[in-house]
Amino acid sequence: MFGENAGRPQFMQSEPRMSTTMESLTDDEYTMRRSSAASPMSPYFYDQGKLSGEGSPMMMSPWNQTASSPFSKPQWSQVDDTNIPQNALVGSLVREEGHIYSLAASGDLLYTGSDSKNIRVWKNLQEYSGFKSNSGLVKTIILSANKIFTGHQDGKIRVWKVSPKNPSVHKRAGTLPTLKDIFKSSIKPSNYVEVRRHKTALWIRHSDAVSCLSLSEDKTYLYSSSWDRTIKVWRISDSKCLESIHAHEDAVNAVVCGDQGVMYSGSADGTVKVWRREVRGKGLKHAAVKTLLKQECAVTALAVDATGSMVYCGASDGLVNFWERDKQFAHGGVLKGHKLAVLCLSAAGTLVFSGSADKTICVWKREGVIHTCVSVLTGHDGPVKCLAVEEDRESAARGDHDRRWILYSGSLDKSVKVWSVSESMSRIHHRIASDADSLPSVSDSSFSSGRTNGRN
């Protein structure tokens, strides 16, 4: 566990080529910072370097200096839950073996991935099981029925299955692409594509880190984004790679599926794109529908709300943009709540959660297009790298009028924190509405943001 007097060291952001230094601000200064985040004239304006697909997050983090035994016992610190307020820290999970890069939750199970190459399984907030990949930091985890898909720094997607005889046992079921498909594809020269200068690779394989995984609405297809600038589409039933999309001009940091065959991608090239899936015979084809955002700073995270009507984008400038799908993807506004880069986003019910390199999590409540920052969750000693949210089943079973969520946050401080969050919260911070200077014009529903002091 981390002591209360732990220092606030300078740190380098875990994503490639983005360095940040923690500021020390008073409450008044922070309020001013929130209201002037987008203004280059503000004394609290900060500039982020553009992300690139090069470099290892593991090597860029100062928390990588210590290594603990993988056999050390996990720690679970729990607070008194007899009278949990609207937003409260329930407890912390600490397994001193690496920074937490990925989370996935389903029911009473929580999966955590770290740079130790281990995937830990927690049940009811107690360590339940675990399994280890041969290589590759675990950057993303997604669950589908009895399968677990993990995306890794080494460019591989690994598939795991839960043993039907013993649910605590997870066995390796294969890799995407399968060895059989690699062998069959390698015979034909036309299956090789140039991935960088003077280097070719099979189009069905990622040639750089897998940054994100997302399932289609009907759970038929798995999407994987990579620093190799592509998105690959996999049919889960037979592990076939159906399509490789050259989606962006730099590392693809995020991919998320909406409904009706729509998919969204965000990249270090500063763009957010909308794609539509079309079935063509036995294959698929994704067509680019719209570019929602063009800016200098990198796009680091994406999320879609439960209804599929709102699309959220987090970026290295600390801002969260959002668009309304039902209004031809009109730009809805900008949420200004963080001092440093937004690293992860999640949506549940009428709430949106944003985790940041500033070590905080903002909780936003949506009413129409109006978003209110109702709470800022603090407690991590490092950048908040990943989020997962599940409905509080105990609260639902009691028939509580107040709908509650269990939020999990993973950080580079090597801990996972568990929060109880209420959906019916009173307003704590000022309301964030649509900024007049960041709304799209009537003729164009895309949003373009320039940087007066960007890279030159």
C-alpha positions as CSV (number, residue, x, y, z in Angstrom):
1,M,0.0,0.0,0.0
2,F,1.1,3.6,-0.5
3,G,1.6,5.8,2.5
4,E,-0.4,9.0,3.0
5,N,2.8,11.0,2.9
6,A,4.0,9.6,-0.4
7,G,5.7,12.2,-2.5
8,R,4.3,13.6,-5.7
9,P,7.2,12.9,-8.1
10,Q,7.7,14.2,-11.5
11,F,6.7,11.6,-14.0
12,M,6.7,10.9,-17.7
13,Q,3.4,9.9,-19.3
14,S,3.1,6.2,-20.1
15,E,2.0,6.8,-23.7
16,P,4.9,7.2,-26.2
17,R,6.4,10.6,-26.6
18,M,4.3,12.5,-24.2
19,S,6.0,14.0,-21.1
20,T,4.2,15.8,-18.4
21,T,5.1,17.4,-15.1
22,M,2.6,17.6,-12.2
23,E,1.7,21.1,-11.2
24,S,0.9,22.2,-7.7
25,L,-2.2,24.4,-7.8
26,T,-4.4,26.0,-5.1
27,D,-8.1,25.4,-5.2
28,D,-8.7,28.8,-6.7
29,E,-6.0,28.3,-9.3
30,Y,-7.5,24.9,-10.2
31,T,-10.9,26.5,-10.7
32,M,-9.4,29.1,-12.9
33,R,-7.5,26.4,-14.8
34,R,-10.8,24.5,-15.4
35,S,-12.5,27.5,-17.0
36,S,-9.5,28.5,-19.1
37,A,-8.1,25.2,-20.3
38,A,-8.4,25.9,-24.0
39,S,-7.0,29.4,-24.0
40,P,-3.3,29.7,-24.9
41,M,-3.3,33.1,-23.1
42,S,-4.1,31.4,-19.8
43,P,-1.2,31.2,-17.3
44,Y,-2.2,27.5,-16.8
45,F,-2.2,26.6,-20.4
46,Y,0.1,23.7,-21.1
47,D,1.3,22.1,-24.3
48,Q,1.6,18.3,-24.9
49,G,4.0,16.7,-27.4
50,K,2.3,14.7,-30.1
51,L,2.1,11.0,-29.5
52,S,3.8,8.5,-31.7
53,G,3.7,4.8,-32.1
54,E,7.4,4.5,-31.1
55,G,8.8,3.9,-27.7
56,S,7.9,1.7,-24.8
57,P,5.6,2.9,-22.1
58,M,7.4,0.6,-19.7
59,M,10.7,2.4,-20.3
60,M,9.2,5.8,-20.0
61,S,7.7,5.5,-16.5
62,P,9.7,6.3,-13.3
63,W,7.6,3.7,-11.4
64,N,9.5,1.1,-13.4
65,Q,12.5,1.5,-11.0
66,T,11.4,-1.1,-8.5
67,A,10.5,-4.7,-9.0
68,S,8.8,-6.8,-6.4
69,S,8.4,-10.5,-6.1
70,P,5.5,-11.9,-8.1
71,F,4.8,-14.2,-5.2
72,S,4.2,-11.4,-2.8
73,K,0.7,-11.4,-1.3
74,P,-1.8,-8.9,-2.6
75,Q,-3.1,-6.2,-0.3
76,W,-6.8,-5.3,0.0
77,S,-7.6,-2.1,1.9
78,Q,-11.3,-1.5,2.6
79,V,-13.1,1.4,4.1
80,D,-16.1,1.3,6.3
81,D,-19.0,0.8,3.9
82,T,-21.8,1.0,6.5
83,N,-22.6,4.6,5.3
84,I,-21.2,5.1,1.9
85,P,-21.8,8.7,0.6
86,Q,-22.8,9.5,-3.0
87,N,-19.2,9.0,-4.3
88,A,-16.8,7.1,-2.1
89,L,-13.6,5.0,-2.2
90,V,-14.6,1.5,-1.2
91,G,-11.0,0.2,-1.2
92,S,-7.8,-0.5,-3.0
93,L,-6.3,-3.6,-4.6
94,V,-2.5,-3.7,-4.6
95,R,-0.3,-6.4,-6.1
96,E,3.2,-5.2,-6.1
97,E,4.2,-6.5,-9.5
98,G,3.7,-3.8,-12.1
99,H,1.8,-0.8,-13.3
100,I,-1.8,-1.4,-14.1
101,Y,-2.4,-0.8,-17.8
102,S,-5.8,-2.6,-18.4
103,L,-9.0,-3.6,-16.7
104,A,-12.1,-5.6,-17.6
105,A,-15.0,-6.3,-15.3
106,S,-17.9,-8.7,-15.5
107,G,-20.3,-9.4,-12.6
108,D,-18.2,-10.2,-9.5
109,L,-15.0,-10.8,-11.6
110,L,-12.3,-8.2,-12.3
111,Y,-9.4,-8.8,-14.6
112,T,-6.2,-6.6,-14.3
113,G,-3.3,-6.5,-16.7
114,S,0.1,-5.0,-16.0
115,D,3.6,-4.6,-17.4
116,S,4.6,-7.8,-15.4
117,K,2.8,-9.8,-18.2
118,N,0.5,-11.2,-15.6
119,I,-3.3,-11.1,-15.8
120,R,-4.8,-11.2,-12.3
121,V,-8.4,-12.3,-11.6
122,W,-10.2,-10.9,-8.6
123,K,-13.6,-12.2,-7.3
124,N,-15.5,-10.1,-4.9
125,L,-12.4,-8.0,-4.5
126,Q,-10.3,-11.0,-3.4
127,E,-7.5,-12.5,-5.5
128,Y,-9.2,-15.4,-7.2
129,S,-6.8,-16.6,-10.0
130,G,-4.2,-15.5,-12.5
131,F,-2.4,-16.4,-15.7
132,K,0.7,-15.2,-17.5
133,S,1.5,-14.5,-21.1
134,N,5.0,-15.4,-22.4
135,S,5.8,-11.8,-23.4
136,G,4.3,-8.4,-23.9
137,L,2.9,-5.9,-21.5
138,V,-0.9,-6.3,-21.2
139,K,-2.3,-3.1,-22.7
140,T,-6.0,-4.1,-23.1
141,I,-8.4,-6.8,-22.0
142,I,-11.9,-7.6,-23.2
143,L,-14.3,-10.3,-22.2
144,S,-16.7,-12.3,-24.5
145,A,-18.7,-15.2,-23.0
146,N,-16.2,-17.7,-21.8
147,K,-13.3,-16.2,-23.7
148,I,-10.8,-13.5,-22.6
149,F,-8.9,-11.5,-25.3
150,T,-5.7,-9.7,-24.3
151,G,-3.8,-7.2,-26.4
152,H,-0.1,-6.8,-25.9
153,Q,2.9,-4.5,-26.4
154,D,4.5,-7.2,-28.6
155,G,1.7,-6.8,-31.2
156,K,-0.1,-10.1,-30.3
157,I,-3.6,-10.8,-29.3
158,R,-3.9,-13.8,-27.0
159,V,-7.0,-15.8,-26.4
160,W,-7.8,-17.5,-23.1
161,K,-10.7,-19.8,-22.0
162,V,-12.2,-20.4,-18.7
163,S,-12.1,-24.1,-17.7
164,P,-15.6,-25.6,-17.6
165,K,-14.6,-27.9,-14.7
166,N,-12.9,-25.2,-12.6
167,P,-13.8,-21.5,-13.3
168,S,-10.7,-20.3,-11.6
169,V,-8.5,-22.0,-14.2
170,H,-7.8,-20.0,-17.4
171,K,-6.1,-21.8,-20.2
172,R,-4.4,-20.4,-23.3
173,A,-6.7,-21.1,-26.3
174,G,-4.6,-19.5,-29.0
175,T,-3.4,-16.3,-30.6
176,L,-4.8,-14.0,-33.3
177,P,-4.0,-14.7,-36.0
178,T,-3.8,-18.4,-35.6
179,L,-0.6,-20.3,-36.6
180,K,-2.6,-22.1,-39.3
181,D,-3.7,-18.8,-40.9
182,I,-0.2,-17.4,-40.6
183,F,1.2,-20.4,-42.4
184,K,-1.5,-20.3,-45.2
185,S,-1.1,-16.6,-45.7
186,S,2.7,-16.6,-45.8
187,I,2.7,-18.8,-49.0
188,K,1.3,-16.0,-51.1
189,P,3.6,-12.9,-51.7
190,S,0.5,-10.7,-52.2
191,N,-0.4,-11.1,-48.5
192,Y,2.7,-9.1,-47.4
193,V,2.4,-5.4,-47.0
194,E,5.0,-2.7,-46.2
195,V,4.8,-1.8,-42.5
196,R,7.8,0.5,-42.4
197,R,10.5,1.4,-44.8
198,H,12.2,-1.7,-46.2
199,K,10.2,-4.0,-44.0
200,T,7.1,-6.1,-44.9
201,A,4.8,-8.2,-42.8
202,L,1.6,-10.3,-43.3
203,W,-1.5,-8.1,-43.5
204,I,-3.3,-10.2,-40.9
205,R,-0.7,-9.5,-38.2
206,H,-0.1,-6.4,-36.2
207,S,3.5,-5.2,-36.5
208,D,3.4,-3.0,-33.4
209,A,1.7,-2.8,-30.0
210,V,-2.0,-3.6,-29.8
211,S,-3.4,-0.5,-28.1
212,C,-7.2,-1.3,-27.8
213,L,-9.8,-4.0,-28.3
214,S,-13.5,-3.6,-28.8
215,L,-16.4,-6.0,-29.5
216,S,-19.2,-5.3,-32.1
217,E,-22.6,-4.8,-30.7
218,D,-23.7,-8.4,-31.5
219,K,-20.4,-9.8,-30.2
220,T,-19.7,-11.3,-33.6
221,Y,-16.5,-9.3,-34.4
222,L,-13.5,-8.2,-32.5
223,Y,-11.7,-5.0,-33.4
224,S,-8.1,-4.4,-32.6
225,S,-6.2,-1.1,-33.0
226,S,-2.5,-0.8,-33.0
227,W,0.5,1.6,-33.1
228,D,1.1,0.2,-36.6
229,R,-1.7,2.6,-37.7
230,T,-4.1,-0.1,-38.6
231,I,-7.4,-1.6,-37.2
232,K,-8.0,-5.2,-37.8
233,V,-11.4,-7.0,-37.7
234,W,-11.6,-10.6,-36.5
235,R,-14.5,-13.0,-36.7
236,I,-14.7,-14.5,-33.2
237,S,-16.3,-17.8,-34.2
238,D,-13.3,-19.0,-36.3
239,S,-10.6,-16.4,-35.3
240,K,-10.3,-15.2,-38.9
241,C,-8.9,-11.8,-39.7
242,L,-11.5,-10.4,-42.2
243,E,-10.0,-7.0,-42.8
244,S,-7.1,-4.7,-42.1
245,I,-8.0,-1.0,-42.2
246,H,-5.2,1.6,-42.7
247,A,-7.1,3.9,-40.5
248,H,-4.7,6.8,-39.6
249,E,-1.4,8.4,-40.3
250,D,0.0,7.7,-36.8
251,A,-0.5,5.2,-34.0
252,V,-4.2,4.2,-33.4
253,N,-4.7,4.6,-29.7
254,A,-8.4,3.8,-29.4
255,V,-11.2,1.9,-31.1
256,V,-14.8,1.6,-29.9
257,C,-17.9,0.0,-31.5
258,G,-21.3,1.7,-31.5
259,D,-24.5,0.2,-32.8
260,Q,-25.8,-0.3,-36.3
261,G,-22.4,-1.4,-37.6
262,V,-20.7,1.9,-36.7
263,M,-17.1,2.0,-35.4
264,Y,-15.0,4.9,-34.1
265,S,-11.2,5.3,-34.1
266,G,-8.9,7.8,-32.4
267,S,-5.2,8.4,-33.2
268,A,-2.0,10.1,-32.3
269,D,-2.4,12.0,-35.6
270,G,-5.1,14.0,-33.8
271,T,-8.1,12.7,-35.6
272,V,-11.3,10.9,-34.6
273,K,-13.0,9.0,-37.5
274,V,-16.3,7.3,-38.0
275,W,-16.5,4.0,-39.9
276,R,-19.5,1.9,-41.1
277,R,-19.3,-1.9,-41.5
278,E,-20.6,-3.4,-44.7
279,V,-20.9,-7.2,-45.2
280,R,-19.7,-8.2,-48.7
281,G,-20.1,-11.9,-49.4
282,K,-18.0,-13.8,-46.9
283,G,-15.9,-10.7,-46.0
284,L,-16.3,-7.2,-44.6
285,K,-15.5,-3.8,-45.8
286,H,-15.4,-0.7,-43.6
287,A,-16.0,2.7,-45.2
288,A,-14.9,6.0,-43.7
289,V,-18.1,8.0,-43.0
290,K,-16.8,11.2,-41.3
291,T,-13.8,12.7,-39.6
292,L,-15.1,14.2,-36.3
293,L,-11.9,15.9,-35.1
294,K,-8.7,17.3,-36.5
295,Q,-6.2,18.7,-34.1
296,E,-2.5,18.8,-33.3
297,C,-2.6,17.0,-29.9
298,A,-3.1,13.2,-29.8
299,V,-6.4,11.5,-29.3
300,T,-5.9,9.0,-26.4
301,A,-9.3,7.6,-25.5
302,L,-12.8,7.0,-26.9
303,A,-16.1,6.0,-25.3
304,V,-19.7,5.6,-26.4
305,D,-22.6,5.9,-24.0
306,A,-25.0,3.0,-23.4
307,T,-27.6,4.3,-25.9
308,G,-25.0,4.8,-28.6
309,S,-26.1,8.4,-29.1
310,M,-23.0,10.2,-27.6
311,V,-19.4,9.7,-28.6
312,Y,-16.6,11.0,-26.3
313,C,-13.0,11.6,-27.1
314,G,-10.2,12.3,-24.6
315,A,-6.9,13.9,-25.7
316,S,-3.4,14.8,-24.6
317,D,-4.5,18.4,-24.0
318,G,-6.7,17.3,-21.1
319,L,-10.0,18.0,-22.8
320,V,-12.9,15.7,-23.6
321,N,-14.9,16.5,-26.8
322,F,-18.3,14.9,-27.5
323,W,-20.6,14.5,-30.5
324,E,-24.3,13.7,-31.0
325,R,-24.8,10.8,-33.4
326,D,-28.5,11.5,-33.8
327,K,-27.7,15.0,-35.1
328,Q,-25.4,13.8,-37.9
329,F,-22.5,13.8,-35.4
330,A,-22.8,17.5,-34.5
331,H,-20.2,18.6,-32.1
332,G,-21.8,18.9,-28.7
333,G,-19.1,20.6,-26.7
334,V,-15.9,20.3,-24.6
335,L,-15.5,19.0,-21.1
336,K,-12.7,20.8,-19.2
337,G,-11.9,19.0,-16.0
338,H,-8.2,17.9,-16.1
339,K,-4.9,19.6,-15.8
340,L,-3.0,17.0,-17.8
341,A,-3.8,14.4,-20.5
342,V,-6.9,12.3,-20.5
343,L,-5.8,8.7,-20.7
344,C,-9.1,6.7,-20.4
345,L,-12.8,7.1,-20.7
346,S,-15.9,5.1,-19.7
347,A,-19.6,5.6,-19.8
348,A,-22.4,4.1,-17.8
349,G,-26.0,5.2,-17.5
350,T,-26.1,9.0,-17.5
351,L,-22.5,9.2,-16.2
352,V,-19.2,9.6,-18.0
353,F,-15.8,8.9,-16.3
354,S,-12.5,10.4,-17.4
355,G,-9.2,9.3,-16.0
356,S,-6.1,11.5,-16.4
357,A,-2.3,11.8,-16.0
358,D,-3.1,14.4,-13.3
359,K,-4.0,11.4,-11.1
360,T,-7.7,12.2,-10.9
361,I,-11.0,10.9,-12.2
362,C,-13.8,13.3,-13.2
363,V,-17.4,12.1,-12.9
364,W,-19.7,13.8,-15.4
365,K,-23.5,13.6,-15.3
366,R,-25.3,14.1,-18.6
367,E,-28.7,15.8,-19.0
368,G,-29.4,16.1,-22.7
369,V,-26.2,17.7,-24.0
370,I,-25.4,19.4,-20.7
371,H,-22.6,17.8,-18.8
372,T,-21.9,18.6,-15.1
373,C,-18.8,17.6,-13.3
374,V,-20.4,16.3,-10.1
375,S,-17.3,14.9,-8.5
376,V,-13.5,14.6,-8.8
377,L,-12.2,11.3,-7.4
378,T,-8.7,11.6,-5.9
379,G,-6.4,9.1,-4.2
380,H,-4.1,7.6,-6.9
381,D,-0.4,8.4,-6.7
382,G,0.2,8.0,-10.4
383,P,-1.6,8.6,-13.7
384,V,-5.0,6.9,-14.0
385,K,-4.4,4.6,-17.0
386,C,-7.7,2.5,-17.3
387,L,-11.2,2.4,-16.1
388,A,-14.0,-0.3,-15.9
389,V,-17.5,0.1,-14.6
390,E,-20.2,-2.3,-13.5
391,E,-23.7,-1.7,-12.1
392,D,-23.8,-2.2,-8.3
393,R,-25.9,-5.4,-8.2
394,E,-26.4,-5.3,-4.4
395,S,-27.9,-1.9,-4.7
396,A,-30.1,-3.0,-7.6
397,A,-31.2,-6.1,-5.7
398,R,-32.3,-4.0,-2.8
399,G,-34.4,-2.0,-5.1
400,D,-32.7,1.2,-4.2
401,H,-34.1,4.3,-5.9
402,D,-30.6,5.6,-6.2
403,R,-28.9,3.8,-9.0
404,R,-25.2,3.1,-8.1
405,W,-22.2,2.0,-10.1
406,I,-18.9,0.2,-9.1
407,L,-16.0,2.0,-10.8
408,Y,-12.6,0.4,-11.0
409,S,-9.6,2.6,-11.8
410,G,-6.1,1.2,-12.6
411,S,-3.0,3.4,-12.2
412,L,0.7,3.5,-12.8
413,D,1.0,3.6,-9.0
414,K,0.5,-0.2,-9.3
415,S,-2.9,-0.1,-7.6
416,V,-6.6,-0.6,-8.5
417,K,-9.0,1.5,-6.6
418,V,-12.7,0.6,-6.2
419,W,-15.3,3.4,-6.0
420,S,-19.0,3.4,-5.3
421,V,-20.6,6.1,-7.5
422,S,-24.2,7.3,-7.4
423,E,-26.1,8.3,-10.5
424,S,-28.4,10.7,-8.6
425,M,-25.8,13.2,-7.4
426,S,-26.1,16.7,-6.3
427,R,-24.0,19.3,-8.2
428,I,-20.6,19.8,-6.7
429,H,-18.7,21.6,-9.4
430,H,-19.7,24.1,-12.0
431,R,-21.7,23.0,-15.0
432,I,-19.8,22.4,-18.2
433,A,-21.9,23.4,-21.2
434,S,-21.1,23.8,-24.9
435,D,-18.4,26.5,-25.3
436,A,-19.4,29.0,-27.9
437,D,-15.9,29.1,-29.5
438,S,-15.8,25.3,-29.9
439,L,-19.2,24.6,-31.4
440,P,-19.2,23.6,-35.1
441,S,-20.5,25.8,-37.8
442,V,-24.0,25.2,-39.2
443,S,-22.6,23.9,-42.4
444,D,-20.1,21.5,-41.0
445,S,-20.6,19.2,-38.0
446,S,-17.0,18.3,-37.7
447,F,-14.8,20.1,-35.2
448,S,-11.3,21.4,-36.0
449,S,-9.1,22.8,-33.2
450,G,-5.9,24.7,-33.9
451,R,-2.9,25.2,-31.6
452,T,-1.3,28.6,-31.6
453,N,1.8,27.3,-29.9
454,G,1.9,23.8,-31.3
455,R,4.8,21.9,-32.8
456,N,6.7,23.9,-35.4
